[in-house]
Amino acid sequence: MQVLTHLLDPITLGAMLLGCALFALMQTGAKATARGFMALPALWRADPERDMLLARATMTRVDHVAQLRGLQCTDRVRAANPFLALAIRKLADTETVDRFEMWAEQALADRRARHETAHKFWLSVADVAPALGMAGTIIGLVGMFAGMDDPAKIGPSMALALLTTLYGVVLANLVAAPIATRLADLSERELAWQTELCQRMLRVARRETAPVRRASIREVA
């Protein structure tokens, strides 16, 4: 327990955290920093597998409604996922298949860009933390050698040199890098089912806007 108390220096740890955040802010920008922190709840809340299954089930209902009533009525299908709900509304309101396809491509590209900014922020923290730890080590060593004539000053300087190295390694390899890896994995899996969803919607839109299909719907109506 005594060893743990020596390893935890709130001032040194706070300085390391603040330094990592500031350097990452300078490298990636304010928007990326904000998105990096806003993405943290997704680490334990996001479940792309569940979202994919719900999206497939919802898309089955959308397909059924489109076959019976046409594309304009597909917005009657309710979806809990915000992206899925927006895609259904766009499908119902679209005038041409090409317009819906353009919206889908742009929406997916925008989501990918937002995910990448959050991912890059945490990668930046992982890159910067060891460098800051090494800088703290050098400062501690300088203080240690400068105070060689006073043994009481050697201990705190040596502790600073070692703790900053430790904090840099921990922040980089046990905090920032795992967060970046997890966010990248969640992004890839989320974009995969959203791309699949848009492709299915495009197939439904092409089928329902075919001249023969539109004529048959008017006859049923």
Salt bridges, closest charged atoms under 4 A:
GLU49 OE2 - ARG189 NE 3.85
ASP51 OD1 - ARG50 NH2 3.41
ASP63 OD1 - ARG207 NH2 2.67
GLU95 OE1 - ARG99 NH1 3.14
GLU101 OE1 - ARG206 NH2 3.61
ASP185 OD2 - ARG189 NH1 2.86
GLU190 OE2 - ARG111 NH2 3.01
GLU190 OE2 - HIS115 NE2 3.42
GLU196 OE2 - ARG56 NE 2.89
GLU208 OE2 - ARG207 NH2 2.67
GLU208 OE1 - ARG213 NE 2.93
